[in-house]
Amino acid sequence: MKEEKTHFFDKPENVKNFIRGFFIICILLLIADFSVPKHGDFYWEDIPQFYAAYGLVACIVLVLVSKYVLRRLVKRREDYYD
């Protein structure tokens, strides 16, 4: 019988450590954003975490538009191909 190979993310402690490391990196990047001087063309580009908030809002809007608007245009009946 062939022994199944175990992978890095098969162990729960590796997954926990990976997630912890991910959040630590995110926190460090958030802190670093306050210490980096910005010289944006528009005043809102100088707001701390502007691009993070902009990306979050854009992602949420994209999901909602695709769910409620585009789905009605693309969705077909179950027996469409019959």
C-alpha positions as CSV (number, residue, x, y, z in Angstrom):
1,M,0.0,0.0,0.0
2,K,1.3,3.4,-1.0
3,E,1.8,5.9,1.8
4,E,0.2,9.3,1.2
5,K,2.5,12.3,1.2
6,T,1.8,15.0,3.7
7,H,2.0,18.6,2.7
8,F,2.8,21.7,4.7
9,F,-0.8,22.8,5.2
10,D,-2.1,19.4,6.2
11,K,-1.0,20.1,9.8
12,P,-3.3,22.4,11.7
13,E,-0.3,24.0,13.6
14,N,1.3,25.0,10.3
15,V,-1.9,26.7,9.2
16,K,-2.2,28.6,12.5
17,N,1.4,29.7,12.2
18,F,0.9,30.8,8.6
19,I,-2.2,32.8,9.5
20,R,-0.4,34.4,12.5
21,G,2.5,35.4,10.2
22,F,0.1,36.8,7.7
23,F,-1.5,39.0,10.3
24,I,1.8,40.1,11.7
25,I,3.0,41.2,8.3
26,C,-0.3,43.0,7.7
27,I,0.1,44.9,11.0
28,L,3.7,45.8,10.2
29,L,2.6,47.1,6.8
30,L,-0.1,49.2,8.4
31,I,2.4,50.7,10.9
32,A,4.9,51.3,8.1
33,D,2.3,53.2,6.1
34,F,2.2,55.9,8.8
35,S,6.0,56.4,8.6
36,V,6.4,56.6,4.9
37,P,6.1,60.2,3.5
38,K,3.5,60.6,0.8
39,H,3.4,63.1,-2.0
40,G,0.1,62.4,-3.8
41,D,-1.3,64.5,-6.6
42,F,-4.7,64.8,-4.8
43,Y,-5.3,65.5,-1.1
44,W,-7.1,62.2,-0.5
45,E,-4.0,60.3,-1.5
46,D,-2.2,61.7,1.6
47,I,-4.8,60.1,4.0
48,P,-3.3,57.2,5.9
49,Q,-4.6,53.8,4.6
50,F,-6.5,55.5,1.7
51,Y,-5.5,52.8,-0.8
52,A,-6.4,49.9,1.5
53,A,-9.9,51.4,2.1
54,Y,-10.3,52.2,-1.5
55,G,-9.4,48.6,-2.5
56,L,-11.8,47.2,0.1
57,V,-14.7,49.4,-1.0
58,A,-14.0,48.6,-4.7
59,C,-14.0,44.9,-4.0
60,I,-17.3,45.0,-2.1
61,V,-18.9,47.1,-4.9
62,L,-17.6,44.7,-7.5
63,V,-19.1,41.7,-5.7
64,L,-22.4,43.4,-5.1
65,V,-22.8,44.6,-8.7
66,S,-21.9,41.2,-10.0
67,K,-24.3,39.5,-7.7
68,Y,-27.4,41.7,-8.1
69,V,-27.0,43.4,-11.6
70,L,-24.8,41.1,-13.8
71,R,-26.4,37.9,-12.6
72,R,-29.8,38.9,-14.0
73,L,-28.2,39.6,-17.4
74,V,-26.3,36.3,-17.6
75,K,-28.4,33.8,-15.7
76,R,-30.5,31.4,-17.7
77,R,-33.3,29.0,-16.9
78,E,-32.3,25.4,-15.8
79,D,-33.8,23.9,-19.0
80,Y,-32.3,26.5,-21.3
81,Y,-30.2,24.0,-23.2
82,D,-32.9,21.3,-23.4
